[in-house]
Amino acid sequence: MIFIHCLSYTDGFVELDNEQAPTLLLHVCRFWRRLALSTQKLWSNIWITPCHIRDIHTMRGWLNLSGDHPLTIYLSIDCDKELARHALYLMLVTMDRWECAA
């Protein structure tokens, strides 16, 4: 699928960034939005450094959209301890789907 080729990787991971694919693809048109939201692979590769609670909500959303697709997750916990705790919890509940976690 061409959407996969739109992803911008940093060391093999896709950063949670609203100005890059896959999130950016949601704003093109309704058809692309539906297609992107139903493509689990787009949401299964995550690089996150949670700085705000909204980052945790975004991470939860990406994990939900990834369905049962294998996950590649990079979590930097150089942040508030409470945010790190929430992010680690979200990572751990998906451990059975990890393809790569760092």
Backbone bond lengths (Angstrom), bond angles and torsions (degrees), N, CA, C in turn:
res aa  C-N    CA-C-N  psi(-1)  N-CA   C-N-CA  omega(-1)  CA-C   N-CA-C  phi
1 M - - - 1.437 - - 1.527 109.19 -
2 I 1.295 115.88 139.62 1.462 120.90 -176.56 1.523 112.80 -66.37
3 F 1.326 118.17 -29.19 1.464 120.32 -179.73 1.527 111.33 -59.18
4 I 1.301 117.46 -35.08 1.468 121.63 -179.47 1.529 110.07 -61.63
5 H 1.318 116.88 -34.91 1.465 121.22 -179.75 1.526 112.53 -73.70
6 C 1.318 117.68 -11.26 1.474 121.93 177.97 1.519 112.14 -82.07
7 L 1.322 117.28 -13.94 1.457 120.43 -175.61 1.520 111.19 -69.55
8 S 1.306 115.33 138.44 1.458 122.22 178.47 1.523 107.98 -102.73
9 Y 1.322 116.87 116.28 1.461 121.77 -175.53 1.521 111.78 -99.15
10 T 1.331 115.24 140.71 1.455 123.06 171.58 1.519 106.02 -120.30
11 D 1.296 117.53 110.88 1.467 121.82 -177.65 1.527 111.93 53.12
12 G 1.323 117.27 36.55 1.448 121.46 176.52 1.514 115.08 88.62
13 F 1.333 117.76 3.15 1.455 121.51 -178.25 1.520 110.51 -123.75
14 V 1.348 116.51 154.67 1.455 122.59 177.23 1.521 108.23 -102.48
15 E 1.332 116.66 123.39 1.461 120.56 -179.83 1.523 110.87 -74.57
16 L 1.337 115.72 144.54 1.462 121.08 173.85 1.521 107.04 -73.06
17 D 1.318 116.31 96.09 1.459 121.33 -175.82 1.522 108.30 -139.68
18 N 1.318 116.80 120.80 1.468 121.25 -177.74 1.517 113.47 -68.79
19 E 1.322 117.65 -11.28 1.460 120.32 -178.78 1.526 112.75 -102.97
20 Q 1.340 116.39 11.55 1.460 121.72 178.03 1.528 108.87 -131.85
21 A 1.322 115.51 164.14 1.460 119.95 174.13 1.531 107.84 -66.06
22 P 1.298 119.61 145.97 1.456 126.48 9.08 1.527 114.79 -87.05
23 T 1.329 118.70 -17.18 1.461 120.58 -176.89 1.525 111.79 -58.83
24 L 1.301 117.21 -40.02 1.459 121.69 -179.63 1.531 111.65 -59.28
25 L 1.318 117.59 -33.60 1.466 121.98 -179.68 1.524 112.27 -63.19
26 L 1.323 117.08 -23.54 1.463 121.29 -178.88 1.523 112.43 -69.19
27 H 1.324 116.99 -17.11 1.461 121.30 -173.69 1.530 113.95 -102.82
28 V 1.316 118.05 5.52 1.469 120.63 -177.93 1.528 110.90 -78.39
29 C 1.320 116.67 -56.03 1.464 121.50 178.11 1.529 107.74 -163.78
30 R 1.320 116.61 170.10 1.474 120.41 -178.30 1.520 112.46 -60.87
31 F 1.314 116.02 -40.79 1.462 119.75 -178.78 1.528 110.73 -61.85
32 W 1.336 116.03 -48.35 1.467 119.89 179.37 1.518 110.06 -62.90
33 R 1.329 117.47 -39.14 1.464 121.16 179.38 1.527 110.24 -59.50
34 R 1.325 116.48 -50.72 1.478 120.50 179.63 1.521 110.98 -60.26
35 L 1.314 116.23 -43.67 1.455 121.06 -179.02 1.534 111.17 -64.55
36 A 1.320 116.56 -46.15 1.471 120.27 179.81 1.524 111.18 -64.01
37 L 1.319 117.25 -43.23 1.471 120.23 -179.45 1.521 112.58 -65.69
38 S 1.315 117.27 -24.76 1.469 120.17 -179.66 1.530 113.17 -95.75
39 T 1.318 117.91 1.08 1.463 122.03 179.98 1.528 109.44 -99.20
40 Q 1.318 117.17 93.47 1.462 122.78 -173.92 1.523 113.18 -56.30
41 K 1.308 116.76 -37.37 1.464 120.12 -176.85 1.537 112.40 -60.75
42 L 1.324 117.24 -31.33 1.472 120.55 178.99 1.525 112.17 -60.69
43 W 1.310 117.22 -28.57 1.460 122.80 -171.65 1.519 112.66 -107.23
44 S 1.308 117.82 9.01 1.469 120.80 -172.14 1.527 113.69 -101.06
45 N 1.316 117.15 5.60 1.458 121.80 -179.50 1.521 107.31 -126.50
46 I 1.332 117.05 112.21 1.466 120.87 -169.45 1.522 112.07 -131.09
47 W 1.319 115.38 133.25 1.478 123.26 170.41 1.517 104.85 -119.81
48 I 1.318 117.56 119.21 1.462 118.85 -178.25 1.519 112.30 -137.95
49 T 1.323 114.52 136.07 1.456 124.08 168.66 1.525 104.16 -124.37
50 P 1.327 117.70 93.89 1.467 119.20 -174.50 1.528 112.33 -67.41
51 C 1.316 115.93 121.62 1.470 121.89 178.38 1.526 111.25 -110.31
52 H 1.333 116.42 -23.29 1.466 122.69 -177.90 1.522 108.50 -139.71
53 I 1.307 116.71 160.67 1.466 120.60 178.15 1.528 110.53 -60.58
54 R 1.338 117.93 -28.81 1.472 119.51 178.53 1.534 111.10 -63.50
55 D 1.342 117.65 -28.02 1.469 120.20 176.21 1.524 110.83 -66.11
56 I 1.322 116.17 -35.56 1.472 120.61 177.33 1.525 109.12 -67.71
57 H 1.329 117.65 -42.34 1.463 121.30 177.61 1.531 110.66 -62.83
58 T 1.333 116.34 -40.29 1.464 120.49 177.79 1.521 110.68 -64.53
59 M 1.323 116.41 -43.56 1.463 120.59 178.51 1.535 110.08 -60.39
60 R 1.318 117.27 -44.17 1.468 121.57 178.28 1.524 110.06 -60.06
61 G 1.339 116.12 -42.91 1.462 120.06 179.03 1.515 112.28 -62.16
62 W 1.339 116.71 -45.44 1.471 120.55 178.69 1.527 110.12 -61.26
63 L 1.312 116.82 -43.45 1.468 119.76 -179.45 1.530 110.58 -63.88
64 N 1.322 117.56 -38.66 1.469 120.31 176.65 1.520 110.86 -65.21
65 L 1.335 117.20 -43.45 1.464 120.71 179.97 1.522 112.54 -67.72
66 S 1.327 116.75 -23.88 1.472 119.79 179.76 1.523 112.21 -72.73
67 G 1.333 116.58 -8.91 1.464 120.55 177.08 1.509 112.17 57.34
68 D 1.338 115.72 -123.48 1.460 120.13 178.87 1.531 111.84 -109.88
69 H 1.315 116.05 15.70 1.469 121.46 -179.84 1.534 109.40 -67.54
70 P 1.327 118.84 143.69 1.473 121.17 175.46 1.531 110.36 -56.95
71 L 1.342 115.60 144.11 1.464 121.38 -174.44 1.517 113.20 -108.26
72 T 1.324 114.43 144.24 1.454 123.35 168.52 1.517 105.37 -121.38
73 I 1.337 116.44 113.64 1.465 121.03 -173.77 1.524 110.68 -128.89
74 Y 1.328 115.08 132.22 1.466 121.19 170.59 1.523 106.21 -119.77
75 L 1.303 116.49 122.24 1.455 121.78 -179.74 1.515 109.23 -120.37
76 S 1.324 115.51 120.56 1.456 121.18 173.68 1.520 106.29 -100.49
77 I 1.317 116.75 120.68 1.464 119.32 -177.70 1.523 111.75 -102.97
78 D 1.319 114.96 33.87 1.460 121.16 174.31 1.531 107.27 -83.37
79 C 1.338 114.57 67.97 1.455 120.37 -173.83 1.522 109.19 -155.50
80 D 1.310 116.02 -174.64 1.448 123.00 175.37 1.533 110.11 -54.83
81 K 1.319 117.33 138.52 1.473 121.37 -176.10 1.532 112.25 -60.35
82 E 1.313 117.23 -36.43 1.466 120.13 179.95 1.537 110.73 -67.12
83 L 1.327 116.66 -41.55 1.471 120.16 176.54 1.522 110.51 -64.23
84 A 1.322 116.55 -42.44 1.463 120.79 178.17 1.520 110.50 -60.48
85 R 1.324 117.24 -41.36 1.468 121.35 -179.96 1.527 110.36 -61.86
86 H 1.328 117.23 -45.69 1.466 120.93 178.83 1.534 111.14 -62.52
87 A 1.328 116.66 -44.24 1.468 120.79 -179.12 1.532 110.83 -65.11
88 L 1.318 116.79 -42.77 1.471 120.10 178.26 1.523 111.09 -62.58
89 Y 1.319 116.73 -40.15 1.467 120.10 177.63 1.526 110.26 -59.92
90 L 1.337 116.61 -47.86 1.466 119.95 179.36 1.527 111.40 -59.77
91 M 1.316 116.33 -38.34 1.466 119.89 177.54 1.523 110.76 -64.82
92 L 1.321 115.96 -47.20 1.467 120.26 -174.63 1.522 112.91 -64.42
93 V 1.327 118.22 -36.29 1.466 118.82 -179.29 1.531 112.27 -70.81
94 T 1.325 116.81 -11.37 1.477 120.31 177.23 1.528 111.69 -107.77
95 M 1.306 117.20 11.79 1.471 121.81 -173.41 1.526 112.58 -54.78
96 D 1.305 118.54 -33.47 1.467 120.17 -178.42 1.531 112.24 -67.04
97 R 1.328 117.81 -13.29 1.479 120.93 -179.83 1.518 113.04 -105.52
98 W 1.332 118.18 0.72 1.452 120.64 -177.09 1.524 112.02 -63.56
99 E 1.289 115.67 126.53 1.457 122.13 169.41 1.535 107.28 -97.13
100 C 1.350 113.83 -37.27 1.459 121.55 177.13 1.518 106.46 -153.07
101 A 1.311 116.21 133.57 1.471 121.06 176.60 1.522 108.16 -139.86
102 A 1.309 114.54 136.31 1.459 119.53 179.45 1.508 109.58 -143.96
